[in-house]
Amino acid sequence: MIDVILASTSPRRRSLLEEAGISFRIIAPDVEELEPGHLSPNDLCAANAKRKALAVAASEPDAIVIGADTIVVMEETVFGKPKDLAHASRMLHALAGRSHHVLTGVCLVRASTNQCHDWVEVTNVLFRPLPEINIPAYLARIQPLDKAGAYSAQEDQGDLIANVQGCLQNVIGLPTPTLLQALQHFFIPKPLP
């Protein structure tokens, strides 16, 4: 049996892995996430995913460790997790009626065999124009403080999202279709012919 560890305490990532039928356990990575600054958005989420995976893999070398980091990007502005409800409201106002990209960096590591595979999944999301009166009710319903971009694709109910081009699971927090492909291709032994 293959030992898989999710290096995250995100309930959304846990649900996505469960829905994908992957047996796994959870270990929270003890790392500080890098903040936007000198790295491109792509490099930022890739670096954070790798830091999380390597932190857990150091103490679990035989396991396949999954690290992930999701950010929202619009015109090179990175929208991470909001600091408070006022910050969340400002984020939604900025994203309203416009397209943005959701980037999830994913890193799979098995330290004992020096295996590492990482990538960044990108999904384009278009928001509806937002009447201001809906924002406080929306934020109260979805609890945005642990969500990049201050919104929740799985709880949206048509409030914000007008269109998704690409992987919806990526917007939720983990691109499980490409994750399953990567696990199968890079980490699960192929039977001999």
C-alpha positions, 0 to 999 in steps of 0.5 A: 500500500502506498503511503500518501500524505497531504501537507495541508490542513485545508478542509477543501483539499482534504475533501477533494482528495477523498472525492478522488478516492485517494487514501491519505493522511494529513500532516500540517507543514511547519513552514512560513509561506512566502509572500508576494514580492520578488517572485512571479505569481507562478513561481510564488505558488510553486515555491510555497507548494514545494516548501510545504511538501519538503517540510513534511517529507523530511520526517516521512521519507518513504511517503508520497507527500503532496504540497499545494498552494493556491493564489488568485491573480489579476493583472499581476496582482496577487490576491492571497488570503484576506487579513480581515473581512474589510480586506475580503470585501476590497478583494471582491470589489476588485475582482467583480465583473472581471476575469482572473486566474487561479494558480495552484502550485502542486509538489509531489515528493518522495524523499527516500527515492529523491523523487520530486514532481511539481507543476502549476495549474492555471484556471481562468475565472470570470466574476459577475458584476457585484452589487455592493449589497450582496458582499456582506451576506456572501462573506458571512456565508462563506467565511473567507479568511482562509480562502485565496481571493476571499471567495469559495467556488464550492459554496458559490451558488451562482453568486459570483462566478459567471464562468470557469475555463479549466479545472474547477477543482483547481479553483477549489484548491487542488487540481485532482485530475492532473494530480491523479495523472502525476501520481500514476505516471511518476510514483506508482510502479507499473506492472511488468509486462 
